[in-house]
Amino acid sequence: MDIIVNGETWEIEPAITVQELLISLGFESDRVVVELNRQILTSSSFAVIHLDDGDAVEVIQFVGGG
């Protein structure tokens, strides 16, 4: 199944959750904002929302500095 992550096409296993995707991409879920098909998700929903073929995901990572 194919999804789009930050503008790039990725092939993933069916029934993967947003949380599983974040882990596989190396993101820490407490340091990102995720948009799925133009809808911003709450972090509590990452583990229960399953991705479907053709979904568009945008991941924005918080970066600290000083």
PyMOL commands that set and color helices and strands:
alter all, ss='L'
color gray80, all
select helices_A, chain A and resi 18-25+29-31+43-45
alter helices_A, ss='H'
color red, helices_A
select strands_A, chain A and resi 2-5+8-11+32-36+39-40+56-61
alter strands_A, ss='S'
color yellow, strands_A
deselect
rebuild
show_as cartoon
